[in-house]
Structures are given as C-alpha cells and as structure tokens.
Amino acid sequence: MTRSVLVTGGTVRLGAAIADAFAAAGWRVVRSSHRANANADVVADLSRPGGADELFERTIAFVGRRPDVLVNNAALYVGAADDETLWQVNYHAPRRLAELMAGTTVVNICDKFAATRHPGTAYAQSKIALEKWSRESGLLAFEVGDVIDLAPAAFREKAVEAASDRLASRQIAARLVKMLPM
C-alpha cells in the first residue's frame, strides 16, 4: 500500500515544496488549502473552529483512510489576521489535527525566530506555543532557522524554487528528508 501524507498549506511556498518532495518519493500526497485552487486536493478553512475536523473528514474521504503522516504547515503571519484567527490557524488547528491523527507521524512546522523577529505578537506566541506543545507531546517540531543541509540536490532545488524564504525552506526540507524515510 502506498504511504500517504496530508500537507496543510500544501499548495504554496514551503508547503508546496514539502508536498512535491513526498510526491517525488512515491507518496500519495493530499494538499490542503483554505480556498479552492488548481493544486488543492482538499479545501477546509482552518481559521474556523471545526475547520480541522472538516479537513480530517474530507481527507479521509479523499484518501479512503487516515494518512500515514500529517505535516502541519499552514500558518498565518504577522498582520495577516486578528489575534484570535492567528491562534486558531497557528496553534489550535494543528493541535486538533494532531489529536485526530493520533497514532500516525505528526510533523509541526514551527518558527525558531518567531520571538526575536516578531516579539510579543500573536504570531510569535502561537508558534512558540505550538513548538512547546509539540515537544512535550513527543511530536516532531521542525523549526525555520535550523542549519541542516542534508537533502538531495533535486529536493533542495524544488524547495528553493517553491518557497519565498529559500534558506528556511531548504533547512526544513532537509530535516524532513533526514527524519522521515521516504
């Protein structure tokens, strides 16, 4: 049976690079987005309470079973929304999806520089909370900013092409490639 992965925010930037890498390695990839677009397999609005449950149900309907891996990549940034919405997308939705995906591999994309680049913001607080909860729960927390460059060249190039923050994308992608056998 082909292994499957759900990548939230999997249609743009870093999420697209991660999804492409899994697809190139032979995985069945489910790309989620908050709005319908040509690359989205499943659409659900994680900014709404209940959005994570909706995404989970739609993903199971799409794949026919629960995916083997969840990559919680979707995020809102400073100034993108009000504080409550930032917390919903950056912390509550990933946590709920992880609960729904219990027993599978869960990867939460975090931001090592959230506190220093955006101190005191809801963005920083929500990303720091997600990282802390991830580590305390024994989940994988990948941080933007860790300097690891072990990915195959083709993956690095794809990540660099697809992501707005090229260095961060390459670093996160490298850790995913290293820690998750593809």
C-alpha positions as CSV (number, residue, x, y, z in Angstrom):
1,M,0.0,0.0,0.0
2,T,1.3,3.4,-0.9
3,R,2.1,5.6,2.1
4,S,0.1,8.9,2.2
5,V,0.7,12.3,3.7
6,L,-1.5,15.3,4.4
7,V,0.3,18.6,4.0
8,T,-1.7,21.6,5.3
9,G,-1.0,24.7,3.3
10,G,0.4,22.4,0.7
11,T,-0.3,24.4,-2.4
12,V,2.1,27.3,-2.0
13,R,5.7,28.1,-0.8
14,L,7.2,25.7,1.7
15,G,4.1,23.5,1.8
16,A,4.2,23.0,-1.9
17,A,7.9,22.1,-1.7
18,I,7.3,19.6,1.0
19,A,4.3,18.1,-0.9
20,D,6.3,17.9,-4.1
21,A,9.2,16.1,-2.3
22,F,6.8,13.5,-0.9
23,A,5.2,13.0,-4.3
24,A,8.6,12.6,-6.0
25,A,9.4,9.9,-3.4
26,G,6.3,7.9,-4.4
27,W,3.9,9.0,-1.6
28,R,0.3,9.8,-2.1
29,V,0.1,13.4,-1.2
30,V,-3.0,15.3,-0.1
31,R,-2.5,19.1,-0.4
32,S,-4.9,21.2,1.6
33,S,-5.7,24.8,1.2
34,H,-8.2,27.2,2.8
35,R,-9.6,28.0,-0.7
36,A,-10.1,26.0,-3.9
37,N,-7.3,26.2,-6.4
38,A,-5.8,24.0,-9.0
39,N,-3.3,22.4,-6.6
40,A,-5.6,21.7,-3.7
41,D,-6.9,18.2,-3.2
42,V,-8.9,19.1,-0.1
43,V,-10.3,22.5,0.9
44,A,-11.1,23.5,4.5
45,D,-10.8,26.7,6.4
46,L,-8.6,26.2,9.4
47,S,-9.3,29.7,10.7
48,R,-12.8,28.5,11.8
49,P,-13.5,26.4,14.8
50,G,-14.3,23.0,13.4
51,G,-12.1,23.6,10.4
52,A,-9.6,20.9,11.5
53,D,-12.4,18.3,11.9
54,E,-13.7,19.2,8.5
55,L,-10.2,18.8,6.9
56,F,-9.7,15.5,8.6
57,E,-13.1,14.2,7.4
58,R,-12.5,15.4,3.8
59,T,-9.0,13.9,3.8
60,I,-10.3,10.5,4.8
61,A,-12.9,10.7,2.1
62,F,-10.3,11.7,-0.4
63,V,-7.7,9.0,0.6
64,G,-10.1,6.3,1.8
65,R,-8.3,6.1,5.1
66,R,-6.3,8.2,7.6
67,P,-2.9,9.3,6.1
68,D,0.3,7.9,7.5
69,V,1.8,11.3,8.0
70,L,0.5,14.8,8.8
71,V,2.6,17.9,8.1
72,N,1.0,20.9,9.9
73,N,2.4,23.6,7.7
74,A,-0.5,26.1,7.2
75,A,0.1,29.3,9.1
76,L,-0.9,32.9,9.2
77,Y,1.7,35.6,9.7
78,V,2.0,38.9,11.5
79,G,-0.6,41.3,10.2
80,A,-2.5,38.6,8.2
81,A,-5.4,38.4,10.5
82,D,-6.7,39.3,14.0
83,D,-5.0,37.6,17.0
84,E,-7.8,35.1,17.6
85,T,-7.6,33.9,13.9
86,L,-3.8,33.7,14.1
87,W,-4.1,31.5,17.2
88,Q,-6.7,29.3,15.6
89,V,-4.7,28.6,12.4
90,N,-1.2,28.5,14.0
91,Y,-1.9,26.6,17.2
92,H,-5.5,25.3,17.7
93,A,-6.0,23.7,14.3
94,P,-2.6,21.9,14.2
95,R,-3.2,20.6,17.7
96,R,-6.7,19.4,16.8
97,L,-5.4,17.7,13.6
98,A,-2.6,16.0,15.6
99,E,-5.3,14.7,18.1
100,L,-7.4,13.4,15.2
101,M,-4.3,11.8,13.6
102,A,-3.2,10.1,16.8
103,G,-1.1,7.0,16.1
104,T,0.5,8.4,13.0
105,T,3.5,10.6,12.4
106,V,2.8,14.2,13.0
107,V,5.2,17.0,11.9
108,N,4.5,20.6,13.1
109,I,6.3,23.3,11.2
110,C,7.5,25.9,13.8
111,D,9.4,29.2,13.6
112,K,12.7,29.4,15.5
113,F,12.9,33.1,15.0
114,A,9.3,34.0,15.9
115,A,10.2,35.5,19.3
116,T,13.1,37.6,18.0
117,R,11.7,38.8,14.7
118,H,8.1,39.4,15.9
119,P,8.3,39.7,19.7
120,G,5.1,40.0,21.6
121,T,2.9,39.3,18.6
122,A,0.1,36.7,18.4
123,Y,2.2,35.1,15.6
124,A,5.2,34.6,17.9
125,Q,3.2,33.4,20.8
126,S,1.2,30.9,18.8
127,K,4.2,29.4,17.0
128,I,6.2,29.2,20.3
129,A,3.2,27.5,22.0
130,L,3.0,25.0,19.1
131,E,6.6,24.2,19.3
132,K,6.5,23.7,23.1
133,W,3.3,21.6,22.9
134,S,4.8,19.5,20.1
135,R,8.0,18.7,22.0
136,E,6.1,18.0,25.2
137,S,3.8,15.6,23.2
138,G,6.6,13.8,21.6
139,L,5.7,15.1,18.1
140,L,8.2,16.3,15.5
141,A,8.7,20.0,15.5
142,F,10.7,21.4,12.6
143,E,12.0,24.9,13.0
144,V,12.7,27.5,10.4
145,G,16.3,28.5,11.1
146,D,18.0,25.3,12.0
147,V,21.0,24.9,9.8
148,I,20.9,21.4,8.3
149,D,21.5,20.8,4.7
150,L,21.3,17.1,4.0
151,A,18.6,16.9,1.4
152,P,19.3,15.6,-2.1
153,A,20.1,18.3,-4.6
154,A,16.8,17.9,-6.6
155,F,14.8,18.4,-3.4
156,R,16.8,21.4,-2.4
157,E,16.2,23.0,-5.8
158,K,12.5,22.3,-5.7
159,A,12.2,23.7,-2.2
160,V,14.2,26.8,-3.2
161,E,12.1,27.4,-6.3
162,A,8.8,27.0,-4.5
163,A,9.4,28.9,-1.2
164,S,9.5,32.6,-0.5
165,D,12.1,32.0,2.2
166,R,14.6,29.9,0.4
167,L,17.1,29.2,3.2
168,A,14.4,28.3,5.7
169,S,12.7,26.0,3.2
170,R,15.8,24.2,2.4
171,Q,16.6,23.7,6.1
172,I,13.1,22.4,7.0
173,A,13.0,20.2,3.9
174,A,16.4,18.7,4.8
175,R,15.2,17.8,8.3
176,L,12.1,16.2,6.9
177,V,14.1,14.2,4.4
178,K,16.5,13.1,7.1
179,M,13.9,12.1,9.7
180,L,11.1,10.7,7.7
181,P,12.1,7.7,5.5
182,M,10.7,8.3,2.0
